[in-house]
Amino acid sequence: MKRRKEALKEHMTGYLFITPQILLFLIFLVYPIIEGIRLSLYKINYQNEIFVGFDNYIRLFSDAVFIKSTINTVILVVCIVALTVIFAMFVASAIFDKNAKYVSFIRGAYYIPVMVSMVVMSMIWSFLLNPANGLISYAARQLEMNVNFLGDTHWVLPVIIFVTFATNVGQAIILYIASMIGVPKELFEAAEVDGAGRMKIIFKIILPMVRPTTIYIIIMNIIAVLKIFVVIQLLTGGGPNNASTTMMYYLYNNAFKYNQLGIASAVGVIMFLITLVLSTPQLKAMFKKN
């Protein structure tokens, strides 16, 4: 009985320590999700709320702009996440075991764009890609490429993919290098004794050992790309002809330009579900491995 009371006391102490974090989680994460789901079932104007059930969702899936924004978002997620993982893995596996000063220089060089505000980076790229006097546009004209990178429906998505990838890939490289440095050196020594080459060591030892890092990078980048907004707002404004409109930008327009809070909430719920669908297989793979 005495041991049970002591154990209960210890548990209560632990619960008291985590109570503030639980309250913050419930207030700032769980409640907004629940409220967003509730608002998505209402038609909201300045004065009242009218319950409309799933009409907001029906309107969304009959809206060509929303369908286009969904397709654009999926393309951005797939391309940016794939490019980030592949490029970061390539760079990290090429330099992680080199001289410490060299590795530090590479990490710093790739991480500098991550430290700069996305607003600033977007403004710089907007200046470079300006069709009238941008440096990149000027270089394209000198090569007899008459291309408006921000005004051509075929070029605008590749440009956004490249800008977002170039700005965020540094963080993935840092994570991969840190993870690869932590791989036990005994594994490399054993592989070298067995005559394994560099490529075999990378694919048979390094990549399996950094799998949790890969899963983390994939999930974090999926969430980040789904929320992409600043690049769209500053570079293209969703144009031309909605060619660069994403779900987040569509949500923003409905919430703050057209005052369609019910529609905007429905978009948020759909984005939440998409995040769950894309992230759940990765989380299952990680927990199954553990």
Rosetta blueprint (number, residue, H / E / L):
1 M L
2 K H
3 R H
4 R H
5 K H
6 E H
7 A H
8 L H
9 K H
10 E H
11 H H
12 M H
13 T H
14 G H
15 Y H
16 L H
17 F H
18 I H
19 T H
20 P H
21 Q H
22 I H
23 L H
24 L H
25 F H
26 L H
27 I H
28 F H
29 L H
30 V H
31 Y H
32 P H
33 I H
34 I H
35 E H
36 G H
37 I H
38 R H
39 L H
40 S L
41 L L
42 Y E
43 K E
44 I E
45 N L
46 Y L
47 Q L
48 N L
49 E E
50 I E
51 F E
52 V L
53 G L
54 F L
55 D H
56 N H
57 Y H
58 I H
59 R H
60 L H
61 F H
62 S L
63 D L
64 A H
65 V H
66 F H
67 I H
68 K H
69 S H
70 T H
71 I H
72 N H
73 T H
74 V H
75 I H
76 L H
77 V H
78 V H
79 C H
80 I H
81 V H
82 A H
83 L H
84 T H
85 V H
86 I H
87 F H
88 A H
89 M H
90 F H
91 V H
92 A H
93 S H
94 A H
95 I H
96 F L
97 D L
98 K L
99 N L
100 A H
101 K H
102 Y H
103 V H
104 S H
105 F H
106 I H
107 R H
108 G H
109 A H
110 Y H
111 Y H
112 I H
113 P H
114 V H
115 M H
116 V L
117 S L
118 M H
119 V H
120 V H
121 M H
122 S H
123 M H
124 I H
125 W H
126 S H
127 F H
128 L H
129 L L
130 N L
131 P L
132 A L
133 N L
134 G L
135 L H
136 I H
137 S H
138 Y H
139 A H
140 A H
141 R H
142 Q H
143 L L
144 E L
145 M L
146 N L
147 V L
148 N L
149 F L
150 L L
151 G L
152 D L
153 T L
154 H L
155 W L
156 V H
157 L H
158 P H
159 V H
160 I H
161 I H
162 F H
163 V H
164 T H
165 F H
166 A H
167 T H
168 N H
169 V H
170 G H
171 Q H
172 A H
173 I H
174 I H
175 L H
176 Y H
177 I H
178 A H
179 S H
180 M H
181 I H
182 G L
183 V L
184 P L
185 K H
186 E H
187 L H
188 F H
189 E H
190 A H
191 A H
192 E H
193 V H
194 D L
195 G L
196 A L
197 G L
198 R H
199 M H
200 K H
201 I H
202 I H
203 F H
204 K H
205 I H
206 I H
207 L H
208 P H
209 M H
210 V L
211 R H
212 P H
213 T H
214 T H
215 I H
216 Y H
217 I H
218 I H
219 I H
220 M H
221 N H
222 I H
223 I H
224 A H
225 V H
226 L H
227 K L
228 I L
229 F L
230 V H
231 V H
232 I H
233 Q H
234 L H
235 L H
236 T L
237 G L
238 G L
239 G L
240 P L
241 N L
242 N L
243 A L
244 S L
245 T L
246 T L
247 M H
248 M H
249 Y H
250 Y H
251 L H
252 Y H
253 N H
254 N H
255 A H
256 F H
257 K H
258 Y L
259 N L
260 Q L
261 L H
262 G H
263 I H
264 A H
265 S H
266 A H
267 V H
268 G H
269 V H
270 I H
271 M H
272 F H
273 L H
274 I H
275 T H
276 L H
277 V H
278 L H
279 S H
280 T H
281 P H
282 Q H
283 L H
284 K H
285 A H
286 M H
287 F H
288 K H
289 K H
290 N L
